[in-house]
Amino acid sequence: MEFRQFEAFLAVAEELHFGRAAEKLHMAQPALSRIIRLLERELGTELFERTTRKVRLTPSGEALLEPAKAIHVHVDGVKRIARSAQQGEIGSVKVGFAGTTGYSIMSILAREVSRAHPGISLDLQPQMYSGEALSMLRDGEIDLGVISSPAPVGISTLLVRNETLMVAVPSDHRLAGQQEIDIGQLRDQRFIAYPATHGSRVRDAMLSLCTAAGFVPHVAQEAPDPYSMLALVGADVGVAIVVGSSKHIQVDGVSYLPLVDSDIVLPIALAWRDSNPSLALRTVVGLAHSAFPPAVDD
């Protein structure tokens, strides 16, 4: 049996008239009659009583009506799903991100996707820093990543924010009352940093700043995410170099100080592999272009 047979049966059952049913299905009446006769032959029973004056359902036809409607609903649903997938309106997009900026970007993007395309789910992979995200993008293990630009050939990016750097210190630290801080004043301090193995650009920037000031920072402890890092700062374990947007995170016992003469800016971007065939990804990227205005310095 074919779906078109059930479609034909439902049309005749609703109209109880072969001519009107044929018009509804945009086919000739003889063709519709042949489809119904074939269905009756396959089922081994008559579905309609036909006279010159009227058409009505037989008991077998009545019994088939609800199952035929259910089949029609299911097939129609399958068609809608297929069309939605073809148009990039459903699917899953795996996203790697980390850090304060990554969480902020994901909050905005997830809200836009949920509002505009609820059929698309974002499979969030947190604590994935820039270097690791780029590697997984190249290997096809994630679809979208939050990275610090630039990106290698084959990876497209959308710049969403330019991050400056600042220092997080315990609120009772001897430097906490200053308006700003020079990196050289941290020479004898213990630092809290993101793990060296994760490819964090913030950690790289910290090392560059300290090296330029003539010292190697003493990393007393590593933290997997910004919230753990700031909690350790508040516990007086050490100080930390963080991105400017971290100042929006209020943690007891933590003060933020701007860095003097720091010209390091981290361009933060959404990145994806050019050859990724996912239509859902293309839809999410399109939403990201609308959700994020041209990046400006924070």
Buried (B, 14 or more C-beta within 10 A) or exposed (E): EEBEBBBBBBBBBEBEBBEBBBBBBEBEBEEBBEBBEBBBEEBEBBBBEEEEEEBEBBEBBEEBBEEBBEBBEEEEEEEEEEEBBEEBBBBBBBBBBBBBBBBBBBEBBBEBBEEBBEBBBBEBBBBBBBBBBBBBBBEEBBBBBBBBBEBEEEBBBBEBBBBBBBBBBBBEBEBBEBEEBBBEBBBEBBBBBBBEEBBBBBBBBBBEBBEEBEBEBEBBBBBBBBBBBBBBBBBBBBBBBBBBBBBEBEBEBBBBBBBEEBEBBBBBBBBBBEEBEBBBBBBBBEBBEEBBEEBEEB
